[in-house]
Amino acid sequence: MSLAKFEIQITGASGTPLQLSFEASADRLAELPKLDLELDGYFVWMIDGLLQRQITGMLYDNGQQLQFVHLHANCFREDLKQLISCISLVDEGLQITELPGGRLQTLQDFETKCWPTDH
């Protein structure tokens, strides 16, 4: 497994909101070990301090659904997948915006780019 460092935003297909509410996502994120979640939606997940595996992020909602999630990460592919399972019911069709630059791609294409040898 290899570490990948990146900054992204995650939305639903074609930039639509994610399926879950802020509260549902927050409840699911709170179940991850070593994750600290603030009331405003900012979170830090210190996965492994020795390897500097960490994901920080912010949940953005419109009062009903998550509009998008902004992430800064240095993590394994499985770490990202675990986090995504907390903010979305499915990973198919999710849209990734790489920052800076704004390159749009599917989650699957983003994973292949970041972890080409991890299957």
C-alpha positions, 0 to 999 in steps of 0.5 A: 500500500502507498500513501497519497497526499491530496486536497479534494472536494467530493460531491454527488454525481454531476455536482449534486448533493450527497445523499446523507444529511449533515447529522447522519454523516456526523454520526457515522464519522463519530464512529471512526477511531481517533476522529475528532469532529467539531460542531461546525463540521470540521474534523481531523482523523489522525489515522496513524501518527507514525506514518502521518496518515491523516485526513482533515476536512469540512462538511458543508450542508444546506440544512438538509443534505451535504452539499460537498465535503472538502478534504486534505489527506495523506492516506491509504486508499482504504482510509479514503474509502472508509471515510467516504462510506461515512458521508455517502451511501454509495461511492458510484457516481461520486464526483471529485474536484482536485484542488488547486486547479479544479480538475473534475473526475470520478472517484474511481479515476481519482483512486487509480491516479493516486494509487495506481498499483493498489487493487 
